[in-house]
Amino acid sequence: MIIMLVCTPFITLRNGKRLYAHEKGLEAFCFDVSEEKHKEYMERKGKNKQDINDTKTN
């Protein structure tokens, strides 16, 4: 199993508010993610983009 480091400049809290890394003195929030989980996420993300594009054309 390969573990990847995924970094993002913000995270979204449960209440919907975005917490930016620079507010905490960081450049980014980083998470360890397995290759399988990352692949699942990218597939979901691609489907969501496709759904959005389908609704725009209708």
C-alpha positions, 0 to 999 in steps of 0.5 A: 500500500502506497501512502501519499501526502495530500496538501491543501490551502484550506479545509472546510469545517463541519459548519461549512466555514473554510479554515485557511492554513495561513490563518494558522501560520501554515502554508497548507494542511497536509494529510496522509492518504492511501493510493486507493482512497485518493483514486476513489476521491478523484473518481467522485470528483470527476463524476461531480464535475460531469454532473455539473456540466450536464446540468449547465447544458440542460 
